[in-house]
Amino acid sequence: MHLDDVLTELVEHSGDRLLRVAYQLTHDPATAQDLVQEALLRVYGSVRRRGLVPEDWYAYLRRAVINEYVRTRRLRSSTEVVTDVVPERPTAGCPEDRTADQAELWAALGALSERQRAVLVLRYYEGLADHEIASLLGCREASVRSLAKRGLAAMRPLVTAVSAGEDRT
Amino acid sequence: MSNLEDDISRVMAGHDDQAPNAAALLRSLEQASQPKRRPGWFVPLVVAVVVAAVVAGSAWAGGVLSGHRQEPATVLGGARQIPPLSCPARYADQAPWVPAKPAGADGRSRLVPQTTPSSALVCAYRGNNTDKRQAGWALSGRRSLVGGLARLAGQLSWQPRRLPGHQIACTAVGGPQTNYLIGLGYPGATIWVAATDEPNECVSASNGEFTSYGIIGPDVSRAFASGRWPDRPSASCPGPRQDIGRLGQDTTMVPAGSTSVTICAPKARTLTSGYQALVSALNRLPAHPSTLSCSGTPSPSASYQLVFSYPEGPPVLVTVLSGCHPPIDNLGLQSDSASSILPVIQQLLKPK
């Protein structure tokens, strides 16, 4: 099979998965699509220039998506204020709150730093082990554990409040 | 895995359906590379984009990368077109749960707008109300409704509001439970409605912003089976699996616009006219929020159920239980005296 056909097929068969990971990272559909598109073009250009074909295209592209995400977020970080403080806690057990709770959890994930969020997405969405995440992010395993710990610590007050306020009627 | 980690996994999985898909990515790439695709000169799509990007340099590539943003916004009647809804793979939380709050439409004043939706997708998640895990149920089926969408709008838009703190006593019968998500599409707007069909008829419906105690689960089951929203049953005395309760009954005992009343006495009687005195008398009563309970022993000979029907949407049920305090209740309001109501009812029941 021709290399170009392989890549076209990859978009059709692994594109959805990559886009979902990108969406978990960015929380924005258009940005997620940009991210995957950018990563796809960078990887493909690089592969063509070097003539190398990765054994695992998905893992290769996922790495590119993660790197692109961290890189672009870092570029924008001078204008963004990243906080790990959850803004508000739910107070009531009304069924409407359950949706609100979910929305707040999602928002809290979005408020983490790009590396904390990347670690949590790779760990809890992609199901990767810490040593795999370390390899992917190019850092030590201890750094992954530290990022995860700080990310979870930022989320914990919110989830405690959610559990306490659940409506079980 | 801790509860926190479990919650994070669930929240992430619950947003899967909001991610763009590969088809959109391919379309975007295709649009960005269209001038370079010619019949008889077949170059796979992605290659065309990449080659062009390499040749033209990074400035051109920047344009390609943001290609889908450069498309003119798709506007219909001034509203931006929103992509069709798709069923989440899992029902992420305990019912009622929706994957997203209303987008492009008011979800706070009604469960759904009064407008007929342009599409309706029903997603089913089957389980049992005795299951240890009441969250994370997998998608068991999906169906697009092909008929009855106006009836759907009529019924759902008039569902009664469940106010915060409004407690409903529930039975605890174990049995199969199906959590449904109804994804409604409108020009420029989408709304998800959570509804549940379960033995106790006690799980609220919600769009994430408006919660209702109306019983729509059985009708969603019928719609899921047939592909059409079911016809409204004719006015009748209340029975199980029947949708009763209407928007506005938490502020007015009998909201305006009713077209008939069925008085459920030993022998039911339906009146399509001449009952306005009853409506007026009920709406004149001093009323307070319902506790959905009364104390005392109702007198069977002076107890009635009054079912007020409307051209669309669910009916209003007013129960009159003499001997129980408070004697009058419509699920939203209660009133402490039936003395002015009983003579009016008895007058209406007299043979003509």
Contacts between the chains, C-beta under 8 A, distances in Angstrom:
chain1	res1	chain2	res2	distance
A	2	B	44	8.0
A	4	B	43	7.7
A	4	B	44	4.3
A	4	B	46	6.8
A	4	B	47	4.4
A	5	B	44	6.2
A	7	B	44	7.5
A	7	B	46	5.2
A	7	B	47	7.6
A	8	B	44	4.7
A	8	B	45	6.1
A	8	B	46	5.4
A	11	B	22	5.7
A	11	B	25	6.4
A	11	B	26	6.0
A	11	B	29	7.8
A	11	B	46	6.4
A	12	B	22	5.8
A	12	B	26	7.2
A	13	B	22	7.8
A	14	B	22	7.9
A	15	B	21	7.3
A	15	B	22	2.9
A	15	B	25	5.3
A	15	B	26	7.3
A	16	B	19	7.7
A	16	B	21	5.3
A	16	B	22	4.8
A	19	B	19	5.0
A	19	B	20	5.1
A	19	B	21	6.4
A	19	B	22	6.7
A	19	B	25	6.5
A	20	B	16	5.6
A	20	B	19	4.3
A	22	B	19	7.3
A	23	B	15	7.0
A	23	B	18	6.5
A	23	B	19	3.5
A	23	B	20	7.0
A	24	B	12	5.7
A	24	B	15	7.2
A	24	B	19	7.8
A	27	B	15	8.0
A	29	B	18	6.5
A	29	B	19	6.6
A	29	B	20	4.7
A	30	B	20	7.7
A	30	B	68	7.0
A	30	B	69	6.1
A	32	B	19	6.1
A	32	B	20	5.9
A	33	B	20	4.6
A	33	B	24	6.6
A	33	B	25	5.9
A	33	B	28	6.5
A	33	B	68	6.0
A	34	B	65	5.9
A	34	B	66	6.3
A	34	B	68	7.9
A	34	B	69	7.5
A	36	B	25	6.3
A	37	B	25	6.5
A	37	B	28	6.8
A	37	B	29	7.0
A	37	B	64	7.7
A	37	B	65	5.5
A	37	B	67	7.7
A	38	B	65	5.1
A	40	B	46	7.2
A	41	B	49	6.8
A	41	B	50	5.9
A	41	B	53	5.8
A	41	B	61	6.6
A	41	B	64	7.3
A	41	B	65	6.9
A	44	B	46	6.5
A	44	B	50	5.0
A	45	B	50	5.7
A	45	B	53	6.9
A	45	B	54	5.9
A	48	B	50	6.9
A	48	B	54	8.0
A	92	B	164	6.1
A	94	B	164	4.7
A	94	B	165	7.6
A	94	B	211	6.8
A	95	B	96	5.3
A	95	B	162	7.4
A	95	B	204	4.9
A	95	B	206	5.6
A	95	B	211	5.0
A	96	B	164	7.8
A	96	B	206	6.3
A	96	B	208	7.0
A	96	B	209	6.7
A	96	B	210	7.8
A	96	B	211	5.0
A	98	B	93	5.6
A	98	B	94	6.7
A	98	B	96	7.2
A	98	B	97	6.0
A	99	B	96	7.9
A	99	B	97	6.5
A	99	B	98	5.7
A	99	B	101	6.7
A	99	B	206	6.8
A	99	B	208	4.0
A	99	B	209	7.8
A	100	B	208	7.9
A	102	B	11	5.8
A	102	B	14	6.4
A	102	B	92	6.8
A	102	B	93	6.2
A	102	B	97	7.1
A	103	B	101	7.0
A	105	B	7	6.3
A	105	B	8	7.2
A	105	B	11	4.5
A	106	B	11	5.4
A	106	B	15	6.3
A	109	B	8	7.1
A	109	B	11	7.0
A	109	B	12	7.5
A	120	B	8	6.4
A	121	B	12	7.0
A	124	B	5	6.1
A	124	B	8	5.0
A	124	B	9	4.7
A	124	B	12	6.2
A	125	B	9	7.2
A	125	B	12	4.6
A	125	B	13	7.6
A	152	B	4	6.2
A	152	B	5	7.4
A	152	B	8	8.0
A	155	B	4	6.3
A	155	B	8	6.7
A	156	B	4	5.8
A	159	B	3	6.8
A	159	B	4	4.8
A	159	B	7	5.3
A	162	B	7	7.3
A	163	B	3	6.7
A	166	B	94	7.5
A	169	B	167	6.8
A	169	B	168	7.2
A	169	B	170	6.4
A	169	B	202	7.8
